[in-house]
Amino acid sequence: DETQEMLLSSVSEETDRLASLVTNLLNMSKLEAGVWQPEKEPCHISDIINEALEQQKWSHKNHAFNTEIAPDLPEIHADYSQIRQVLINLLENATAYSEEGTQITVGAKTADGVVEVSVCDQGLGIPREDLGKIFDKFYRGTQKGKRLGSTGLGLSICQAIILHHERRIWAESEMGRGATIYFTLPVALPGSE
């Protein structure tokens, strides 16, 4: 029973990894071909965060997930599924580069007329020399995380999606104290569709 459980767990992890890889490859192809344009509509970032976290809580049971969502956030004007993919990629990245049992926090607040979202981990951190490169396609950095087989596409997909929303994405980190990746989204204006 113990061996079966261990093998089934390994199969499940590898299946999740393969599904993530295929999704990222398809999404990058669609973005580069210009066929995955954002279909923006008013939506709530808290709904997107909660949906992305539910998926992660199931597939990464050994991490503690937390939210710091400001009350009364305005609606955003964004493509719901694309922003969910951004959060999934950022959460996958955070779990890959932080030890099991550590906390990953997703935050959202208003700042300077936009909604600012953050994903913060307690992992290895990002070396200063890598901060400017982590969003480059296929760049995996000098730090080696636990996730084998990563293609270095997740963060570049996040950047492409956020740029299609005419906003920005960036990272801040201190070695040994984790990393936080931030991105901004436009606030929905009255009557925006």
Salt bridges, closest charged atoms under 4 A:
GLU14 OE2 - ARG17 NH1 2.49
GLU32 OE2 - LYS137 NZ 2.14
GLU51 OE2 - ARG84 NH1 2.76
GLU54 OE2 - LYS57 NZ 3.93
GLU75 OE2 - HIS44 NE2 3.45
GLU92 OE2 - HIS60 NE2 3.39
GLU116 OE2 - LYS109 NZ 3.89
GLU174 OE2 - ARG177 NH1 3.88
